[in-house]
Amino acid sequence: MSTAADTATNPTADRTGARTEEAADVITGARERIDALDDRIIGLVQERMAISAVIQEARIASGGRRVNLSREMDVLGHYRDALGKPGTSLAMTLLELCRGRI
């Protein structure tokens, strides 16, 4: 945790939690990369939502159900295999965003 003295001698300490200017520079650069990745991830999720809507519309128009549970299980398994247990939670969130609550 930064102290008042740290902040006075290192103004970036309050923004990064770093105790040296070098560490603050590393953290700032890494956070910029994370922010750029987050923007890309959000864009990909929005693209996935749009594609999912097309699939749902086609399925419903053909007399099918809005959701294909076996496909959703495949998606859950794929994320779990790639990312472990937290991947399942991430996949559930993506599925909810893309199809809404069932």
PyRosetta script that sets phi, psi and omega in degrees:
from pyrosetta import init, pose_from_sequence

init()
pose = pose_from_sequence("MSTAADTATNPTADRTGARTEEAADVITGARERIDALDDRIIGLVQERMAISAVIQEARIASGGRRVNLSREMDVLGHYRDALGKPGTSLAMTLLELCRGRI")
pose.set_psi(1, 137.6)
pose.set_omega(1, 179.3)
pose.set_phi(2, -75.8)
pose.set_psi(2, 144.8)
pose.set_omega(2, 175.4)
pose.set_phi(3, -106.4)
pose.set_psi(3, 171.6)
pose.set_omega(3, 177.8)
pose.set_phi(4, -60.5)
pose.set_psi(4, -37.1)
pose.set_omega(4, 179.3)
pose.set_phi(5, -66.0)
pose.set_psi(5, -40.4)
pose.set_omega(5, 177.3)
pose.set_phi(6, -60.3)
pose.set_psi(6, -44.8)
pose.set_omega(6, -178.0)
pose.set_phi(7, -65.9)
pose.set_psi(7, -37.1)
pose.set_omega(7, -179.8)
pose.set_phi(8, -66.8)
pose.set_psi(8, -39.8)
pose.set_omega(8, -178.6)
pose.set_phi(9, -88.8)
pose.set_psi(9, -19.5)
pose.set_omega(9, -178.5)
pose.set_phi(10, -138.8)
pose.set_psi(10, 89.7)
pose.set_omega(10, -174.9)
pose.set_phi(11, -61.0)
pose.set_psi(11, -20.1)
pose.set_omega(11, 178.6)
pose.set_phi(12, -82.4)
pose.set_psi(12, -9.1)
pose.set_omega(12, -178.6)
pose.set_phi(13, -60.0)
pose.set_psi(13, -37.8)
pose.set_omega(13, -179.0)
pose.set_phi(14, -69.6)
pose.set_psi(14, -25.5)
pose.set_omega(14, 179.5)
pose.set_phi(15, -87.8)
pose.set_psi(15, -31.6)
pose.set_omega(15, -173.3)
pose.set_phi(16, -113.5)
pose.set_psi(16, -21.6)
pose.set_omega(16, -174.0)
pose.set_phi(17, 80.2)
pose.set_psi(17, 4.0)
pose.set_omega(17, -179.0)
pose.set_phi(18, -78.8)
pose.set_psi(18, 156.1)
pose.set_omega(18, 179.1)
pose.set_phi(19, -105.2)
pose.set_psi(19, -7.8)
pose.set_omega(19, 176.3)
pose.set_phi(20, -132.2)
pose.set_psi(20, 156.2)
pose.set_omega(20, 178.4)
pose.set_phi(21, -63.4)
pose.set_psi(21, -37.3)
pose.set_omega(21, 179.1)
pose.set_phi(22, -61.1)
pose.set_psi(22, -48.1)
pose.set_omega(22, 178.8)
pose.set_phi(23, -63.8)
pose.set_psi(23, -39.5)
pose.set_omega(23, 178.8)
pose.set_phi(24, -61.5)
pose.set_psi(24, -39.8)
pose.set_omega(24, 178.1)
pose.set_phi(25, -64.1)
pose.set_psi(25, -42.2)
pose.set_omega(25, 178.2)
pose.set_phi(26, -62.0)
pose.set_psi(26, -47.4)
pose.set_omega(26, -178.9)
pose.set_phi(27, -62.6)
pose.set_psi(27, -45.2)
pose.set_omega(27, -179.8)
pose.set_phi(28, -60.3)
pose.set_psi(28, -45.3)
pose.set_omega(28, 178.4)
pose.set_phi(29, -63.4)
pose.set_psi(29, -42.7)
pose.set_omega(29, 179.6)
pose.set_phi(30, -66.4)
pose.set_psi(30, -38.3)
pose.set_omega(30, 177.9)
pose.set_phi(31, -65.9)
pose.set_psi(31, -35.8)
pose.set_omega(31, 176.5)
pose.set_phi(32, -63.2)
pose.set_psi(32, -40.5)
pose.set_omega(32, 177.2)
pose.set_phi(33, -64.7)
pose.set_psi(33, -42.2)
pose.set_omega(33, 178.3)
pose.set_phi(34, -62.9)
pose.set_psi(34, -43.2)
pose.set_omega(34, 178.6)
pose.set_phi(35, -59.9)
pose.set_psi(35, -41.6)
pose.set_omega(35, 178.2)
pose.set_phi(36, -65.5)
pose.set_psi(36, -41.1)
pose.set_omega(36, 176.8)
pose.set_phi(37, -63.4)
pose.set_psi(37, -43.2)
pose.set_omega(37, 178.4)
pose.set_phi(38, -58.9)
pose.set_psi(38, -41.4)
pose.set_omega(38, 177.8)
pose.set_phi(39, -61.4)
pose.set_psi(39, -41.9)
pose.set_omega(39, 178.6)
pose.set_phi(40, -66.3)
pose.set_psi(40, -42.2)
pose.set_omega(40, 179.5)
pose.set_phi(41, -61.6)
pose.set_psi(41, -44.6)
pose.set_omega(41, 178.6)
pose.set_phi(42, -60.0)
pose.set_psi(42, -43.7)
pose.set_omega(42, 177.8)
pose.set_phi(43, -61.3)
pose.set_psi(43, -41.5)
pose.set_omega(43, 178.4)
pose.set_phi(44, -66.6)
pose.set_psi(44, -39.1)
pose.set_omega(44, 177.7)
pose.set_phi(45, -64.1)
pose.set_psi(45, -42.3)
pose.set_omega(45, 177.9)
pose.set_phi(46, -63.1)
pose.set_psi(46, -38.9)
pose.set_omega(46, 176.6)
pose.set_phi(47, -64.8)
pose.set_psi(47, -41.4)
pose.set_omega(47, 178.4)
pose.set_phi(48, -62.7)
pose.set_psi(48, -39.7)
pose.set_omega(48, 178.9)
pose.set_phi(49, -62.0)
pose.set_psi(49, -42.6)
pose.set_omega(49, -179.4)
pose.set_phi(50, -65.4)
pose.set_psi(50, -42.8)
pose.set_omega(50, 179.4)
pose.set_phi(51, -66.3)
pose.set_psi(51, -39.9)
pose.set_omega(51, 177.8)
pose.set_phi(52, -61.2)
pose.set_psi(52, -39.0)
pose.set_omega(52, 178.6)
pose.set_phi(53, -62.3)
pose.set_psi(53, -39.9)
pose.set_omega(53, 177.9)
pose.set_phi(54, -62.5)
pose.set_psi(54, -44.0)
pose.set_omega(54, 179.6)
pose.set_phi(55, -62.9)
pose.set_psi(55, -45.7)
pose.set_omega(55, -179.6)
pose.set_phi(56, -62.4)
pose.set_psi(56, -43.2)
pose.set_omega(56, 179.4)
pose.set_phi(57, -61.6)
pose.set_psi(57, -43.8)
pose.set_omega(57, 179.9)
pose.set_phi(58, -65.3)
pose.set_psi(58, -41.2)
pose.set_omega(58, -179.7)
pose.set_phi(59, -64.4)
pose.set_psi(59, -45.9)
pose.set_omega(59, -179.5)
pose.set_phi(60, -66.2)
pose.set_psi(60, -42.2)
pose.set_omega(60, 179.8)
pose.set_phi(61, -61.6)
pose.set_psi(61, -28.2)
pose.set_omega(61, -179.8)
pose.set_phi(62, -88.1)
pose.set_psi(62, 4.3)
pose.set_omega(62, 179.4)
pose.set_phi(63, 92.9)
pose.set_psi(63, 5.8)
pose.set_omega(63, -179.8)
pose.set_phi(64, -87.9)
pose.set_psi(64, -178.9)
pose.set_omega(64, 178.5)
pose.set_phi(65, -86.3)
pose.set_psi(65, 157.6)
pose.set_omega(65, -179.9)
pose.set_phi(66, -64.0)
pose.set_psi(66, -34.8)
pose.set_omega(66, -174.7)
pose.set_phi(67, -118.1)
pose.set_psi(67, 139.1)
pose.set_omega(67, 174.9)
pose.set_phi(68, -110.0)
pose.set_psi(68, 100.4)
pose.set_omega(68, -172.8)
pose.set_phi(69, -63.9)
pose.set_psi(69, -34.1)
pose.set_omega(69, 179.6)
pose.set_phi(70, -67.1)
pose.set_psi(70, -36.1)
pose.set_omega(70, 175.8)
pose.set_phi(71, -65.7)
pose.set_psi(71, -41.7)
pose.set_omega(71, 178.7)
pose.set_phi(72, -62.4)
pose.set_psi(72, -37.1)
pose.set_omega(72, 176.7)
pose.set_phi(73, -64.3)
pose.set_psi(73, -38.0)
pose.set_omega(73, 176.3)
pose.set_phi(74, -62.0)
pose.set_psi(74, -43.2)
pose.set_omega(74, 179.6)
pose.set_phi(75, -63.9)
pose.set_psi(75, -45.3)
pose.set_omega(75, 178.4)
pose.set_phi(76, -58.9)
pose.set_psi(76, -44.5)
pose.set_omega(76, 179.6)
pose.set_phi(77, -64.5)
pose.set_psi(77, -39.7)
pose.set_omega(77, 179.3)
pose.set_phi(78, -61.3)
pose.set_psi(78, -47.3)
pose.set_omega(78, 179.6)
pose.set_phi(79, -67.7)
pose.set_psi(79, -39.6)
pose.set_omega(79, 178.6)
pose.set_phi(80, -63.7)
pose.set_psi(80, -44.0)
pose.set_omega(80, -179.8)
pose.set_phi(81, -63.9)
pose.set_psi(81, -37.3)
pose.set_omega(81, -177.1)
pose.set_phi(82, -80.4)
pose.set_psi(82, -34.6)
pose.set_omega(82, -169.6)
pose.set_phi(83, -124.3)
pose.set_psi(83, 0.7)
pose.set_omega(83, -177.4)
pose.set_phi(84, 79.1)
pose.set_psi(84, -167.3)
pose.set_omega(84, -175.8)
pose.set_phi(85, -53.6)
pose.set_psi(85, -42.2)
pose.set_omega(85, 177.7)
pose.set_phi(86, -61.0)
pose.set_psi(86, -24.9)
pose.set_omega(86, 177.3)
pose.set_phi(87, -63.1)
pose.set_psi(87, -33.5)
pose.set_omega(87, 177.8)
pose.set_phi(88, -64.0)
pose.set_psi(88, -42.5)
pose.set_omega(88, 178.1)
pose.set_phi(89, -64.2)
pose.set_psi(89, -41.6)
pose.set_omega(89, 177.6)
pose.set_phi(90, -62.0)
pose.set_psi(90, -45.1)
pose.set_omega(90, 179.2)
pose.set_phi(91, -62.0)
pose.set_psi(91, -40.9)
pose.set_omega(91, 178.5)
pose.set_phi(92, -61.4)
pose.set_psi(92, -41.4)
pose.set_omega(92, 178.3)
pose.set_phi(93, -63.4)
pose.set_psi(93, -44.7)
pose.set_omega(93, 178.0)
pose.set_phi(94, -61.6)
pose.set_psi(94, -44.4)
pose.set_omega(94, 179.4)
pose.set_phi(95, -61.9)
pose.set_psi(95, -41.8)
pose.set_omega(95, 179.0)
pose.set_phi(96, -64.0)
pose.set_psi(96, -41.4)
pose.set_omega(96, 177.7)
pose.set_phi(97, -62.9)
pose.set_psi(97, -37.5)
pose.set_omega(97, -173.4)
pose.set_phi(98, -84.4)
pose.set_psi(98, -23.7)
pose.set_omega(98, -177.6)
pose.set_phi(99, -125.4)
pose.set_psi(99, -10.3)
pose.set_omega(99, -174.4)
pose.set_phi(100, 79.4)
pose.set_psi(100, 172.8)
pose.set_omega(100, 179.2)
pose.set_phi(101, -70.9)
pose.set_psi(101, 142.0)
pose.set_omega(101, 176.1)
pose.set_phi(102, -107.5)
pose.dump_pdb("model.pdb")
